[in-house]
């Protein structure tokens, strides 16, 4: 992300990332928020296929615990066969439910083509 992302007020808020029908593996997520406007109770949802379910579907990608500060926060994850990643902030540290994100890095690698 090269700029700041601001949500509307209210909860939950989410960010949906897609890789043009390519499969990716995600190993780390890096966030920098504006202190006081941090997403809390963060859930990850992954869209893609799995060995036990060959058609694309949404599945649980886990949870991460974000702190209310403006320092870089890095989380190791192990997400594979990802076509889309949804980051859901179920709450916010802001009274009105707003989230302000200055940096979001998704680290990982492309897998074989999803076609």
Buried (B, 14 or more C-beta within 10 A) or exposed (E): EEEEBEBEEEBBBBBEBEBEEBBBBBBEBEBBBBEBBBBBBBBBBBBBBEEEEEEBEEBEBEEBEBEBBBEEBEBEBEBBBBBBBBBBBBBBBBEEBBBBBBBBEBEBEEBEEBE
